[in-house]
Amino acid sequence: MTPTGVFFLYLMNYTKAQLIDALVAEWEYLCHDDYDPEDQTPEEYREDLNEMTIEQLVEETSTGEGYTLDEFMENHG
């Protein structure tokens, strides 16, 4: 399957809102474990994510062959 075909399947499985919710959940988890006062708040991060396309959101998950989007969503969605 081509990368575009794989991406299309992800679009069918997850909405923009689901991706944003999962990314914010991951952000809260990461910030809780390694707090830095310079980090964005979850609300600020959500605002930035809302400006992104679905393609950019998928990129933000840092997923690929070693750690799939399905695994990311299972862990944070």
N, CA, C, O and CB atoms as a CASP TS submission, in Angstrom:
PFRMAT TS
TARGET T0000
AUTHOR 0000-0000-0000
METHOD Language model
MODEL 1
PARENT N/A
ATOM      1  N   MET     1       0.850  -1.176   0.000  1.00  0.00           N
ATOM      2  CA  MET     1       0.000   0.000   0.000  1.00  0.00           C
ATOM      3  C   MET     1       0.894   1.236   0.000  1.00  0.00           C
ATOM      4  O   MET     1       1.914   1.263   0.688  1.00  0.00           O
ATOM      5  CB  MET     1      -0.966   0.000   1.224  1.00  0.00           C
ATOM      6  N   THR     2       0.525   2.237  -0.751  1.00  0.00           N
ATOM      7  CA  THR     2       1.324   3.457  -0.832  1.00  0.00           C
ATOM      8  C   THR     2       1.165   4.270   0.441  1.00  0.00           C
ATOM      9  O   THR     2       0.171   4.105   1.149  1.00  0.00           O
ATOM     10  CB  THR     2       0.921   4.295  -2.057  1.00  0.00           C
ATOM     11  N   PRO     3       2.127   5.155   0.757  1.00  0.00           N
ATOM     12  CA  PRO     3       1.977   6.014   1.931  1.00  0.00           C
ATOM     13  C   PRO     3       0.680   6.805   1.895  1.00  0.00           C
ATOM     14  O   PRO     3       0.046   6.997   2.932  1.00  0.00           O
ATOM     15  CB  PRO     3       3.153   6.965   2.038  1.00  0.00           C
ATOM     16  N   THR     4       0.275   7.268   0.712  1.00  0.00           N
ATOM     17  CA  THR     4      -0.979   8.002   0.609  1.00  0.00           C
ATOM     18  C   THR     4      -2.154   7.104   0.974  1.00  0.00           C
ATOM     19  O   THR     4      -3.083   7.536   1.656  1.00  0.00           O
ATOM     20  CB  THR     4      -1.159   8.567  -0.806  1.00  0.00           C
ATOM     21  N   GLY     5      -2.111   5.856   0.521  1.00  0.00           N
ATOM     22  CA  GLY     5      -3.177   4.911   0.851  1.00  0.00           C
ATOM     23  C   GLY     5      -3.243   4.630   2.333  1.00  0.00           C
ATOM     24  O   GLY     5      -4.329   4.539   2.905  1.00  0.00           O
ATOM     25  N   VAL     6      -2.082   4.492   2.963  1.00  0.00           N
ATOM     26  CA  VAL     6      -2.040   4.275   4.410  1.00  0.00           C
ATOM     27  C   VAL     6      -2.623   5.482   5.117  1.00  0.00           C
ATOM     28  O   VAL     6      -3.425   5.337   6.039  1.00  0.00           O
ATOM     29  CB  VAL     6      -0.594   4.008   4.895  1.00  0.00           C
ATOM     30  N   PHE     7      -2.224   6.677   4.689  1.00  0.00           N
ATOM     31  CA  PHE     7      -2.737   7.892   5.309  1.00  0.00           C
ATOM     32  C   PHE     7      -4.252   7.974   5.169  1.00  0.00           C
ATOM     33  O   PHE     7      -4.943   8.360   6.111  1.00  0.00           O
ATOM     34  CB  PHE     7      -2.081   9.127   4.689  1.00  0.00           C
ATOM     35  N   PHE     8      -4.765   7.615   4.008  1.00  0.00           N
ATOM     36  CA  PHE     8      -6.203   7.648   3.786  1.00  0.00           C
ATOM     37  C   PHE     8      -6.924   6.747   4.773  1.00  0.00           C
ATOM     38  O   PHE     8      -7.981   7.113   5.286  1.00  0.00           O
ATOM     39  CB  PHE     8      -6.533   7.235   2.357  1.00  0.00           C
ATOM     40  N   LEU     9      -6.369   5.575   5.046  1.00  0.00           N
ATOM     41  CA  LEU     9      -6.997   4.678   6.018  1.00  0.00           C
ATOM     42  C   LEU     9      -7.055   5.317   7.395  1.00  0.00           C
ATOM     43  O   LEU     9      -8.051   5.170   8.104  1.00  0.00           O
ATOM     44  CB  LEU     9      -6.240   3.351   6.089  1.00  0.00           C
ATOM     45  N   TYR    10      -5.994   6.030   7.784  1.00  0.00           N
ATOM     46  CA  TYR    10      -5.999   6.705   9.082  1.00  0.00           C
ATOM     47  C   TYR    10      -7.076   7.781   9.124  1.00  0.00           C
ATOM     48  O   TYR    10      -7.725   7.981  10.151  1.00  0.00           O
ATOM     49  CB  TYR    10      -4.623   7.321   9.376  1.00  0.00           C
ATOM     50  N   LEU    11      -7.261   8.468   8.007  1.00  0.00           N
ATOM     51  CA  LEU    11      -8.287   9.497   7.970  1.00  0.00           C
ATOM     52  C   LEU    11      -9.671   8.894   8.165  1.00  0.00           C
ATOM     53  O   LEU    11     -10.560   9.530   8.730  1.00  0.00           O
ATOM     54  CB  LEU    11      -8.225  10.261   6.655  1.00  0.00           C
ATOM     55  N   MET    12      -9.842   7.690   7.705  1.00  0.00           N
ATOM     56  CA  MET    12     -11.135   7.038   7.848  1.00  0.00           C
ATOM     57  C   MET    12     -11.366   6.590   9.293  1.00  0.00           C
ATOM     58  O   MET    12     -12.511   6.478   9.731  1.00  0.00           O
ATOM     59  CB  MET    12     -11.232   5.841   6.900  1.00  0.00           C
ATOM     60  N   ASN    13     -10.288   6.334  10.030  1.00  0.00           N
ATOM     61  CA  ASN    13     -10.408   5.813  11.385  1.00  0.00           C
ATOM     62  C   ASN    13     -10.472   6.886  12.456  1.00  0.00           C
ATOM     63  O   ASN    13     -11.084   6.665  13.502  1.00  0.00           O
ATOM     64  CB  ASN    13      -9.269   4.912  11.670  1.00  0.00           C
ATOM     65  N   TYR    14      -9.860   8.041  12.230  1.00  0.00           N
ATOM     66  CA  TYR    14      -9.747   9.054  13.277  1.00  0.00           C
ATOM     67  C   TYR    14     -10.143  10.426  12.755  1.00  0.00           C
ATOM     68  O   TYR    14      -9.761  10.828  11.656  1.00  0.00           O
ATOM     69  CB  TYR    14      -8.325   9.094  13.831  1.00  0.00           C
ATOM     70  N   THR    15     -10.907  11.126  13.560  1.00  0.00           N
ATOM     71  CA  THR    15     -11.295  12.484  13.201  1.00  0.00           C
ATOM     72  C   THR    15     -10.232  13.459  13.693  1.00  0.00           C
ATOM     73  O   THR    15      -9.365  13.098  14.489  1.00  0.00           O
ATOM     74  CB  THR    15     -12.684  12.838  13.793  1.00  0.00           C
ATOM     75  N   LYS    16     -10.305  14.672  13.222  1.00  0.00           N
ATOM     76  CA  LYS    16      -9.392  15.720  13.672  1.00  0.00           C
ATOM     77  C   LYS    16      -9.534  15.907  15.187  1.00  0.00           C
ATOM     78  O   LYS    16      -8.536  16.043  15.895  1.00  0.00           O
ATOM     79  CB  LYS    16      -9.672  17.059  12.922  1.00  0.00           C
ATOM     80  N   ALA    17     -10.756  15.913  15.670  1.00  0.00           N
ATOM     81  CA  ALA    17     -10.992  16.092  17.108  1.00  0.00           C
ATOM     82  C   ALA    17     -10.371  14.958  17.922  1.00  0.00           C
ATOM     83  O   ALA    17      -9.809  15.204  18.990  1.00  0.00           O
ATOM     84  CB  ALA    17     -12.496  16.175  17.394  1.00  0.00           C
ATOM     85  N   GLN    18     -10.465  13.730  17.437  1.00  0.00           N
ATOM     86  CA  GLN    18      -9.860  12.594  18.148  1.00  0.00           C
ATOM     87  C   GLN    18      -8.344  12.706  18.184  1.00  0.00           C
ATOM     88  O   GLN    18      -7.722  12.426  19.209  1.00  0.00           O
ATOM     89  CB  GLN    18     -10.266  11.273  17.488  1.00  0.00           C
ATOM     90  N   LEU    19      -7.747  13.114  17.070  1.00  0.00           N
ATOM     91  CA  LEU    19      -6.295  13.288  17.029  1.00  0.00           C
ATOM     92  C   LEU    19      -5.858  14.380  18.000  1.00  0.00           C
ATOM     93  O   LEU    19      -4.875  14.215  18.722  1.00  0.00           O
ATOM     94  CB  LEU    19      -5.832  13.629  15.601  1.00  0.00           C
ATOM     95  N   ILE    20      -6.580  15.484  18.017  1.00  0.00           N
ATOM     96  CA  ILE    20      -6.244  16.581  18.927  1.00  0.00           C
ATOM     97  C   ILE    20      -6.381  16.140  20.372  1.00  0.00           C
ATOM     98  O   ILE    20      -5.498  16.409  21.187  1.00  0.00           O
ATOM     99  CB  ILE    20      -7.139  17.799  18.661  1.00  0.00           C
ATOM    100  N   ASP    21      -7.466  15.470  20.700  1.00  0.00           N
ATOM    101  CA  ASP    21      -7.657  14.992  22.075  1.00  0.00           C
ATOM    102  C   ASP    21      -6.518  14.063  22.502  1.00  0.00           C
ATOM    103  O   ASP    21      -6.029  14.154  23.628  1.00  0.00           O
ATOM    104  CB  ASP    21      -9.008  14.262  22.205  1.00  0.00           C
ATOM    105  N   ALA    22      -6.101  13.178  21.608  1.00  0.00           N
ATOM    106  CA  ALA    22      -5.022  12.244  21.933  1.00  0.00           C
ATOM    107  C   ALA    22      -3.691  12.970  22.087  1.00  0.00           C
ATOM    108  O   ALA    22      -2.912  12.651  22.986  1.00  0.00           O
ATOM    109  CB  ALA    22      -4.908  11.166  20.852  1.00  0.00           C
ATOM    110  N   LEU    23      -3.424  13.938  21.226  1.00  0.00           N
ATOM    111  CA  LEU    23      -2.185  14.701  21.333  1.00  0.00           C
ATOM    112  C   LEU    23      -2.141  15.515  22.620  1.00  0.00           C
ATOM    113  O   LEU    23      -1.090  15.618  23.254  1.00  0.00           O
ATOM    114  CB  LEU    23      -2.027  15.620  20.131  1.00  0.00           C
ATOM    115  N   VAL    24      -3.262  16.087  23.005  1.00  0.00           N
ATOM    116  CA  VAL    24      -3.317  16.848  24.262  1.00  0.00           C
ATOM    117  C   VAL    24      -3.140  15.899  25.452  1.00  0.00           C
ATOM    118  O   VAL    24      -2.460  16.244  26.418  1.00  0.00           O
ATOM    119  CB  VAL    24      -4.666  17.626  24.382  1.00  0.00           C
ATOM    120  N   ALA    25      -3.735  14.730  25.392  1.00  0.00           N
ATOM    121  CA  ALA    25      -3.568  13.744  26.480  1.00  0.00           C
ATOM    122  C   ALA    25      -2.099  13.342  26.599  1.00  0.00           C
ATOM    123  O   ALA    25      -1.571  13.228  27.705  1.00  0.00           O
ATOM    124  CB  ALA    25      -4.454  12.482  26.228  1.00  0.00           C
ATOM    125  N   GLU    26      -1.440  13.126  25.458  1.00  0.00           N
ATOM    126  CA  GLU    26      -0.014  12.802  25.489  1.00  0.00           C
ATOM    127  C   GLU    26       0.774  13.971  26.081  1.00  0.00           C
ATOM    128  O   GLU    26       1.679  13.761  26.888  1.00  0.00           O
ATOM    129  CB  GLU    26       0.503  12.462  24.066  1.00  0.00           C
ATOM    130  N   TRP    27       0.437  15.196  25.687  1.00  0.00           N
ATOM    131  CA  TRP    27       1.110  16.397  26.182  1.00  0.00           C
ATOM    132  C   TRP    27       0.988  16.498  27.707  1.00  0.00           C
ATOM    133  O   TRP    27       1.971  16.767  28.399  1.00  0.00           O
ATOM    134  CB  TRP    27       0.519  17.659  25.513  1.00  0.00           C
ATOM    135  N   GLU    28      -0.204  16.283  28.213  1.00  0.00           N
ATOM    136  CA  GLU    28      -0.420  16.343  29.663  1.00  0.00           C
ATOM    137  C   GLU    28       0.410  15.282  30.378  1.00  0.00           C
ATOM    138  O   GLU    28       0.982  15.542  31.437  1.00  0.00           O
ATOM    139  CB  GLU    28      -1.912  16.159  29.995  1.00  0.00           C
ATOM    140  N   TYR    29       0.474  14.089  29.798  1.00  0.00           N
ATOM    141  CA  TYR    29       1.267  13.005  30.372  1.00  0.00           C
ATOM    142  C   TYR    29       2.745  13.376  30.387  1.00  0.00           C
ATOM    143  O   TYR    29       3.421  13.206  31.402  1.00  0.00           O
ATOM    144  CB  TYR    29       1.053  11.702  29.585  1.00  0.00           C
ATOM    145  N   LEU    30       3.247  13.880  29.263  1.00  0.00           N
ATOM    146  CA  LEU    30       4.660  14.233  29.169  1.00  0.00           C
ATOM    147  C   LEU    30       5.019  15.389  30.100  1.00  0.00           C
ATOM    148  O   LEU    30       6.070  15.373  30.740  1.00  0.00           O
ATOM    149  CB  LEU    30       5.014  14.595  27.734  1.00  0.00           C
ATOM    150  N   CYS    31       4.149  16.382  30.174  1.00  0.00           N
ATOM    151  CA  CYS    31       4.421  17.533  31.039  1.00  0.00           C
ATOM    152  C   CYS    31       4.339  17.149  32.509  1.00  0.00           C
ATOM    153  O   CYS    31       5.074  17.690  33.335  1.00  0.00           O
ATOM    154  CB  CYS    31       3.441  18.669  30.742  1.00  0.00           C
ATOM    155  N   HIS    32       3.458  16.229  32.837  1.00  0.00           N
ATOM    156  CA  HIS    32       3.344  15.783  34.226  1.00  0.00           C
ATOM    157  C   HIS    32       4.625  15.105  34.673  1.00  0.00           C
ATOM    158  O   HIS    32       5.073  15.297  35.804  1.00  0.00           O
ATOM    159  CB  HIS    32       2.152  14.830  34.395  1.00  0.00           C
ATOM    160  N   ASP    33       5.220  14.305  33.785  1.00  0.00           N
ATOM    161  CA  ASP    33       6.431  13.557  34.126  1.00  0.00           C
ATOM    162  C   ASP    33       7.701  14.399  34.053  1.00  0.00           C
ATOM    163  O   ASP    33       8.700  14.072  34.693  1.00  0.00           O
ATOM    164  CB  ASP    33       6.567  12.373  33.212  1.00  0.00           C
ATOM    165  N   ASP    34       7.668  15.481  33.276  1.00  0.00           N
ATOM    166  CA  ASP    34       8.870  16.304  33.099  1.00  0.00           C
ATOM    167  C   ASP    34       8.451  17.768  32.997  1.00  0.00           C
ATOM    168  O   ASP    34       8.586  18.386  31.941  1.00  0.00           O
ATOM    169  CB  ASP    34       9.677  15.864  31.827  1.00  0.00           C
ATOM    170  N   TYR    35       7.949  18.313  34.085  1.00  0.00           N
ATOM    171  CA  TYR    35       7.397  19.666  34.101  1.00  0.00           C
ATOM    172  C   TYR    35       8.461  20.714  33.804  1.00  0.00           C
ATOM    173  O   TYR    35       9.569  20.661  34.337  1.00  0.00           O
ATOM    174  CB  TYR    35       6.753  19.954  35.446  1.00  0.00           C
ATOM    175  N   ASP    36       8.110  21.657  32.954  1.00  0.00           N
ATOM    176  CA  ASP    36       8.945  22.811  32.647  1.00  0.00           C
ATOM    177  C   ASP    36       8.010  24.018  32.603  1.00  0.00           C
ATOM    178  O   ASP    36       7.063  24.027  31.817  1.00  0.00           O
ATOM    179  CB  ASP    36       9.739  22.625  31.281  1.00  0.00           C
ATOM    180  N   PRO    37       8.253  25.027  33.423  1.00  0.00           N
ATOM    181  CA  PRO    37       7.352  26.183  33.450  1.00  0.00           C
ATOM    182  C   PRO    37       7.253  26.907  32.107  1.00  0.00           C
ATOM    183  O   PRO    37       6.320  27.679  31.886  1.00  0.00           O
ATOM    184  CB  PRO    37       7.810  27.155  34.504  1.00  0.00           C
ATOM    185  N   GLU    38       8.208  26.659  31.215  1.00  0.00           N
ATOM    186  CA  GLU    38       8.184  27.277  29.888  1.00  0.00           C
ATOM    187  C   GLU    38       7.264  26.546  28.910  1.00  0.00           C
ATOM    188  O   GLU    38       6.959  27.074  27.840  1.00  0.00           O
ATOM    189  CB  GLU    38       9.586  27.325  29.322  1.00  0.00           C
ATOM    190  N   ASP    39       6.818  25.338  29.263  1.00  0.00           N
ATOM    191  CA  ASP    39       5.928  24.568  28.385  1.00  0.00           C
ATOM    192  C   ASP    39       4.586  25.267  28.230  1.00  0.00           C
ATOM    193  O   ASP    39       4.129  25.986  29.118  1.00  0.00           O
ATOM    194  CB  ASP    39       5.722  23.147  28.935  1.00  0.00           C
ATOM    195  N   GLN    40       3.972  25.037  27.084  1.00  0.00           N
ATOM    196  CA  GLN    40       2.614  25.511  26.867  1.00  0.00           C
ATOM    197  C   GLN    40       1.674  24.793  27.824  1.00  0.00           C
ATOM    198  O   GLN    40       1.938  23.661  28.231  1.00  0.00           O
ATOM    199  CB  GLN    40       2.177  25.292  25.397  1.00  0.00           C
ATOM    200  N   THR    41       0.582  25.449  28.179  1.00  0.00           N
ATOM    201  CA  THR    41      -0.468  24.764  28.921  1.00  0.00           C
ATOM    202  C   THR    41      -1.189  23.839  27.941  1.00  0.00           C
ATOM    203  O   THR    41      -1.084  24.021  26.728  1.00  0.00           O
ATOM    204  CB  THR    41      -1.465  25.786  29.593  1.00  0.00           C
ATOM    205  N   PRO    42      -1.915  22.854  28.455  1.00  0.00           N
ATOM    206  CA  PRO    42      -2.695  22.013  27.536  1.00  0.00           C
ATOM    207  C   PRO    42      -3.656  22.829  26.670  1.00  0.00           C
ATOM    208  O   PRO    42      -3.873  22.496  25.505  1.00  0.00           O
ATOM    209  CB  PRO    42      -3.480  20.972  28.323  1.00  0.00           C
ATOM    210  N   GLU    43      -4.223  23.880  27.224  1.00  0.00           N
ATOM    211  CA  GLU    43      -5.154  24.716  26.460  1.00  0.00           C
ATOM    212  C   GLU    43      -4.433  25.445  25.323  1.00  0.00           C
ATOM    213  O   GLU    43      -4.966  25.549  24.218  1.00  0.00           O
ATOM    214  CB  GLU    43      -5.843  25.734  27.387  1.00  0.00           C
ATOM    215  N   GLU    44      -3.221  25.949  25.590  1.00  0.00           N
ATOM    216  CA  GLU    44      -2.437  26.623  24.554  1.00  0.00           C
ATOM    217  C   GLU    44      -2.033  25.632  23.463  1.00  0.00           C
ATOM    218  O   GLU    44      -2.084  25.944  22.274  1.00  0.00           O
ATOM    219  CB  GLU    44      -1.184  27.288  25.167  1.00  0.00           C
ATOM    220  N   TYR    45      -1.635  24.441  23.885  1.00  0.00           N
ATOM    221  CA  TYR    45      -1.254  23.417  22.921  1.00  0.00           C
ATOM    222  C   TYR    45      -2.450  23.037  22.055  1.00  0.00           C
ATOM    223  O   TYR    45      -2.309  22.872  20.844  1.00  0.00           O
ATOM    224  CB  TYR    45      -0.695  22.178  23.640  1.00  0.00           C
ATOM    225  N   ARG    46      -3.622  22.895  22.662  1.00  0.00           N
ATOM    226  CA  ARG    46      -4.846  22.571  21.909  1.00  0.00           C
ATOM    227  C   ARG    46      -5.139  23.657  20.878  1.00  0.00           C
ATOM    228  O   ARG    46      -5.517  23.349  19.747  1.00  0.00           O
ATOM    229  CB  ARG    46      -6.055  22.408  22.870  1.00  0.00           C
ATOM    230  N   GLU    47      -4.970  24.914  21.254  1.00  0.00           N
ATOM    231  CA  GLU    47      -5.207  26.011  20.305  1.00  0.00           C
ATOM    232  C   GLU    47      -4.285  25.891  19.098  1.00  0.00           C
ATOM    233  O   GLU    47      -4.721  26.070  17.961  1.00  0.00           O
ATOM    234  CB  GLU    47      -5.003  27.376  20.992  1.00  0.00           C
ATOM    235  N   ASP    48      -2.996  25.587  19.344  1.00  0.00           N
ATOM    236  CA  ASP    48      -2.058  25.401  18.238  1.00  0.00           C
ATOM    237  C   ASP    48      -2.466  24.212  17.366  1.00  0.00           C
ATOM    238  O   ASP    48      -2.409  24.291  16.138  1.00  0.00           O
ATOM    239  CB  ASP    48      -0.633  25.198  18.775  1.00  0.00           C
ATOM    240  N   LEU    49      -2.874  23.120  17.995  1.00  0.00           N
ATOM    241  CA  LEU    49      -3.285  21.932  17.245  1.00  0.00           C
ATOM    242  C   LEU    49      -4.512  22.207  16.382  1.00  0.00           C
ATOM    243  O   LEU    49      -4.618  21.685  15.272  1.00  0.00           O
ATOM    244  CB  LEU    49      -3.574  20.780  18.202  1.00  0.00           C
ATOM    245  N   ASN    50      -5.428  23.014  16.877  1.00  0.00           N
ATOM    246  CA  ASN    50      -6.636  23.330  16.111  1.00  0.00           C
ATOM    247  C   ASN    50      -6.325  24.032  14.800  1.00  0.00           C
ATOM    248  O   ASN    50      -7.127  23.985  13.866  1.00  0.00           O
ATOM    249  CB  ASN    50      -7.563  24.190  16.936  1.00  0.00           C
ATOM    250  N   GLU    51      -5.168  24.683  14.719  1.00  0.00           N
ATOM    251  CA  GLU    51      -4.766  25.379  13.507  1.00  0.00           C
ATOM    252  C   GLU    51      -4.133  24.440  12.476  1.00  0.00           C
ATOM    253  O   GLU    51      -3.948  24.827  11.322  1.00  0.00           O
ATOM    254  CB  GLU    51      -3.799  26.486  13.853  1.00  0.00           C
ATOM    255  N   MET    52      -3.806  23.231  12.876  1.00  0.00           N
ATOM    256  CA  MET    52      -3.127  22.279  12.002  1.00  0.00           C
ATOM    257  C   MET    52      -4.118  21.493  11.143  1.00  0.00           C
ATOM    258  O   MET    52      -5.287  21.334  11.494  1.00  0.00           O
ATOM    259  CB  MET    52      -2.282  21.319  12.830  1.00  0.00           C
ATOM    260  N   THR    53      -3.613  21.010  10.013  1.00  0.00           N
ATOM    261  CA  THR    53      -4.389  20.103   9.172  1.00  0.00           C
ATOM    262  C   THR    53      -4.311  18.697   9.779  1.00  0.00           C
ATOM    263  O   THR    53      -3.496  18.440  10.665  1.00  0.00           O
ATOM    264  CB  THR    53      -3.863  20.113   7.689  1.00  0.00           C
ATOM    265  N   ILE    54      -5.149  17.810   9.301  1.00  0.00           N
ATOM    266  CA  ILE    54      -5.090  16.424   9.760  1.00  0.00           C
ATOM    267  C   ILE    54      -3.724  15.824   9.446  1.00  0.00           C
ATOM    268  O   ILE    54      -3.167  15.084  10.257  1.00  0.00           O
ATOM    269  CB  ILE    54      -6.210  15.585   9.107  1.00  0.00           C
ATOM    270  N   GLU    55      -3.189  16.138   8.282  1.00  0.00           N
ATOM    271  CA  GLU    55      -1.873  15.629   7.913  1.00  0.00           C
ATOM    272  C   GLU    55      -0.815  16.078   8.921  1.00  0.00           C
ATOM    273  O   GLU    55       0.030  15.283   9.331  1.00  0.00           O
ATOM    274  CB  GLU    55      -1.496  16.097   6.501  1.00  0.00           C
ATOM    275  N   GLN    56      -0.859  17.349   9.318  1.00  0.00           N
ATOM    276  CA  GLN    56       0.098  17.877  10.289  1.00  0.00           C
ATOM    277  C   GLN    56      -0.096  17.235  11.663  1.00  0.00           C
ATOM    278  O   GLN    56       0.872  16.986  12.382  1.00  0.00           O
ATOM    279  CB  GLN    56      -0.040  19.401  10.396  1.00  0.00           C
ATOM    280  N   LEU    57      -1.348  16.971  12.017  1.00  0.00           N
ATOM    281  CA  LEU    57      -1.621  16.323  13.300  1.00  0.00           C
ATOM    282  C   LEU    57      -1.039  14.918  13.334  1.00  0.00           C
ATOM    283  O   LEU    57      -0.467  14.499  14.340  1.00  0.00           O
ATOM    284  CB  LEU    57      -3.129  16.276  13.569  1.00  0.00           C
ATOM    285  N   VAL    58      -1.187  14.194  12.236  1.00  0.00           N
ATOM    286  CA  VAL    58      -0.617  12.848  12.171  1.00  0.00           C
ATOM    287  C   VAL    58       0.897  12.940  12.301  1.00  0.00           C
ATOM    288  O   VAL    58       1.507  12.129  12.997  1.00  0.00           O
ATOM    289  CB  VAL    58      -1.013  12.133  10.845  1.00  0.00           C
ATOM    290  N   GLU    59       1.509  13.912  11.644  1.00  0.00           N
ATOM    291  CA  GLU    59       2.954  14.111  11.788  1.00  0.00           C
ATOM    292  C   GLU    59       3.326  14.399  13.236  1.00  0.00           C
ATOM    293  O   GLU    59       4.336  13.896  13.729  1.00  0.00           O
ATOM    294  CB  GLU    59       3.430  15.257  10.887  1.00  0.00           C
ATOM    295  N   GLU    60       2.532  15.193  13.908  1.00  0.00           N
ATOM    296  CA  GLU    60       2.790  15.574  15.304  1.00  0.00           C
ATOM    297  C   GLU    60       2.810  14.356  16.230  1.00  0.00           C
ATOM    298  O   GLU    60       3.437  14.395  17.288  1.00  0.00           O
ATOM    299  CB  GLU    60       1.728  16.572  15.785  1.00  0.00           C
ATOM    300  N   THR    61       2.140  13.292  15.845  1.00  0.00           N
ATOM    301  CA  THR    61       2.131  12.085  16.680  1.00  0.00           C
ATOM    302  C   THR    61       3.462  11.343  16.644  1.00  0.00           C
ATOM    303  O   THR    61       3.720  10.484  17.487  1.00  0.00           O
ATOM    304  CB  THR    61       1.019  11.153  16.233  1.00  0.00           C
ATOM    305  N   SER    62       4.306  11.670  15.672  1.00  0.00           N
ATOM    306  CA  SER    62       5.607  11.001  15.502  1.00  0.00           C
ATOM    307  C   SER    62       5.455   9.488  15.358  1.00  0.00           C
ATOM    308  O   SER    62       6.254   8.715  15.887  1.00  0.00           O
ATOM    309  CB  SER    62       6.523  11.316  16.689  1.00  0.00           C
ATOM    310  N   THR    63       4.428   9.088  14.643  1.00  0.00           N
ATOM    311  CA  THR    63       4.196   7.661  14.441  1.00  0.00           C
ATOM    312  C   THR    63       4.719   7.225  13.078  1.00  0.00           C
ATOM    313  O   THR    63       4.970   8.043  12.193  1.00  0.00           O
ATOM    314  CB  THR    63       2.699   7.332  14.570  1.00  0.00           C
ATOM    315  N   GLY    64       4.873   5.934  12.941  1.00  0.00           N
ATOM    316  CA  GLY    64       5.362   5.356  11.695  1.00  0.00           C
ATOM    317  C   GLY    64       5.360   3.856  11.820  1.00  0.00           C
ATOM    318  O   GLY    64       4.486   3.286  12.474  1.00  0.00           O
ATOM    319  N   GLU    65       6.328   3.206  11.201  1.00  0.00           N
ATOM    320  CA  GLU    65       6.372   1.747  11.224  1.00  0.00           C
ATOM    321  C   GLU    65       6.674   1.189  12.608  1.00  0.00           C
ATOM    322  O   GLU    65       6.124   0.155  12.985  1.00  0.00           O
ATOM    323  CB  GLU    65       7.405   1.250  10.245  1.00  0.00           C
ATOM    324  N   GLY    66       7.539   1.854  13.374  1.00  0.00           N
ATOM    325  CA  GLY    66       7.921   1.344  14.689  1.00  0.00           C
ATOM    326  C   GLY    66       6.873   1.572  15.759  1.00  0.00           C
ATOM    327  O   GLY    66       6.781   0.806  16.718  1.00  0.00           O
ATOM    328  N   TYR    67       6.087   2.615  15.600  1.00  0.00           N
ATOM    329  CA  TYR    67       5.029   2.969  16.553  1.00  0.00           C
ATOM    330  C   TYR    67       3.891   3.538  15.728  1.00  0.00           C
ATOM    331  O   TYR    67       3.955   4.680  15.274  1.00  0.00           O
ATOM    332  CB  TYR    67       5.530   4.002  17.657  1.00  0.00           C
ATOM    333  N   THR    68       2.858   2.748  15.536  1.00  0.00           N
ATOM    334  CA  THR    68       1.802   3.113  14.591  1.00  0.00           C
ATOM    335  C   THR    68       0.832   4.125  15.184  1.00  0.00           C
ATOM    336  O   THR    68       0.770   4.325  16.397  1.00  0.00           O
ATOM    337  CB  THR    68       1.044   1.873  14.151  1.00  0.00           C
ATOM    338  N   LEU    69       0.084   4.750  14.299  1.00  0.00           N
ATOM    339  CA  LEU    69      -0.951   5.683  14.732  1.00  0.00           C
ATOM    340  C   LEU    69      -2.003   4.956  15.563  1.00  0.00           C
ATOM    341  O   LEU    69      -2.516   5.507  16.537  1.00  0.00           O
ATOM    342  CB  LEU    69      -1.606   6.372  13.518  1.00  0.00           C
ATOM    343  N   ASP    70      -2.323   3.734  15.188  1.00  0.00           N
ATOM    344  CA  ASP    70      -3.285   2.950  15.981  1.00  0.00           C
ATOM    345  C   ASP    70      -2.776   2.758  17.409  1.00  0.00           C
ATOM    346  O   ASP    70      -3.543   2.871  18.365  1.00  0.00           O
ATOM    347  CB  ASP    70      -3.543   1.572  15.319  1.00  0.00           C
ATOM    348  N   GLU    71      -1.494   2.469  17.550  1.00  0.00           N
ATOM    349  CA  GLU    71      -0.915   2.300  18.895  1.00  0.00           C
ATOM    350  C   GLU    71      -0.948   3.615  19.667  1.00  0.00           C
ATOM    351  O   GLU    71      -1.265   3.638  20.856  1.00  0.00           O
ATOM    352  CB  GLU    71       0.540   1.779  18.800  1.00  0.00           C
ATOM    353  N   PHE    72      -0.618   4.712  18.980  1.00  0.00           N
ATOM    354  CA  PHE    72      -0.668   6.032  19.607  1.00  0.00           C
ATOM    355  C   PHE    72      -2.074   6.321  20.112  1.00  0.00           C
ATOM    356  O   PHE    72      -2.252   6.759  21.249  1.00  0.00           O
ATOM    357  CB  PHE    72      -0.220   7.124  18.618  1.00  0.00           C
ATOM    358  N   MET    73      -3.065   6.079  19.274  1.00  0.00           N
ATOM    359  CA  MET    73      -4.456   6.364  19.648  1.00  0.00           C
ATOM    360  C   MET    73      -4.914   5.445  20.776  1.00  0.00           C
ATOM    361  O   MET    73      -5.674   5.869  21.647  1.00  0.00           O
ATOM    362  CB  MET    73      -5.386   6.209  18.429  1.00  0.00           C
ATOM    363  N   GLU    74      -4.470   4.214  20.771  1.00  0.00           N
ATOM    364  CA  GLU    74      -4.816   3.293  21.861  1.00  0.00           C
ATOM    365  C   GLU    74      -4.224   3.787  23.179  1.00  0.00           C
ATOM    366  O   GLU    74      -4.855   3.673  24.229  1.00  0.00           O
ATOM    367  CB  GLU    74      -4.312   1.860  21.549  1.00  0.00           C
ATOM    368  N   ASN    75      -3.011   4.333  23.121  1.00  0.00           N
ATOM    369  CA  ASN    75      -2.350   4.787  24.337  1.00  0.00           C
ATOM    370  C   ASN    75      -2.855   6.148  24.832  1.00  0.00           C
ATOM    371  O   ASN    75      -2.880   6.395  26.038  1.00  0.00           O
ATOM    372  CB  ASN    75      -0.867   4.858  24.102  1.00  0.00           C
ATOM    373  N   HIS    76      -3.251   7.017  23.926  1.00  0.00           N
ATOM    374  CA  HIS    76      -3.593   8.383  24.317  1.00  0.00           C
ATOM    375  C   HIS    76      -4.993   8.822  23.947  1.00  0.00           C
ATOM    376  O   HIS    76      -5.464   9.853  24.427  1.00  0.00           O
ATOM    377  CB  HIS    76      -2.636   9.314  23.712  1.00  0.00           C
ATOM    378  N   GLY    77      -5.672   8.054  23.098  1.00  0.00           N
ATOM    379  CA  GLY    77      -6.985   8.465  22.613  1.00  0.00           C
ATOM    380  C   GLY    77      -8.105   8.143  23.538  1.00  0.00           C
ATOM    381  O   GLY    77      -9.261   8.443  23.236  1.00  0.00           O
TER
END
